């Protein structure tokens, strides 16, 4: 063995020895809960999305991780494991008010009983405030990378994206697995992975991109099963604390039509 190869072998064995010390050790994250983290968002970009103005490599129809900057094309898609579903009703101030954060995040559909649907298809509160309510479907997911690595994220679907959301929900609820006794049962939503892609939609002279969800397969990696189960429990307890992404007036106008 040449001297160069000997040095390389020693370096590799040293790295393996160091990495072995990472496994099973206290991580330092033991007291870090859901309240201490900012979950990345998977965003489906539209033609007027502000991110496109700031990055020439981004296009409408791309899926973007808001924290890492990772992106996926409409055809490529991103592989995810859905772990928790949570519906919210977000109250926003009128467009042009300058407000970025939500006025309130309602957890019950009852808030929609006192709204009026405007010509722009928004549901306005019947109190002359000008505030409007957006029904929002939220999914807490694990992103699965090409080598099987995972990361956490949240996806929020509203407006015209509620139709793909309902389609995804139906796909998940209609899945059945046969147990050892030959009986079929509905598994948890995190039992399967899905590919999230996008496709162009059109209504009159307006076009936009909507989510396209394809079933991938049942989980076979035990590490994925354990992580998905754990993430599901964590987010089930913390889901009510999810805050909508802050919006500016331009992004508020970027909602596709129904």
Number of C-alpha atoms within 10 A of each C-alpha: 7 7 8 8 10 10 11 12 13 10 12 11 11 12 11 10 11 11 10 11 9 10 9 7 8 8 9 7 7 7 7 9 10 15 10 8 8 13 19 17 22 24 18 26 23 22 15 15 20 14 16 16 12 9 9 8 9 18 20 19 23 23 27 22 19 15 12 9 10 10 20 18 16 23 13 14 20 21 23 23 26 25 27 22 19 16 18 23 21 19 22 23 19 15 17 11 11 11 15 16 15 17 14 14 18 18 13 10 11 10 14 19 9 11 17 16 14 10 7 8 11 18 20 23 20 15 10 7 10 14 19 23 25 19 19 20 19 20 23 24 28 24 23 19 12 9 6 11 11 19 13 19 20 22 19 22 21 19 16 17 21 18 15 16 21 12 12 17 13 11 14 20 12 10 15 12 13 11 9 7 6 8 9 12 12 13 16 15 20 24 21 20 23 22 19 22 23 24 14 13 13 12 10 6 5 9 14 21 22 24 24 19 20 15 14 14 11 15 15 10 9 9 13 20 17 11 16 24 17 13 21 23 13 15 20 15 11 13 19 14 11 17 14 17 11 11 15 16 14 13 15 15 13 15 16 18 16 13
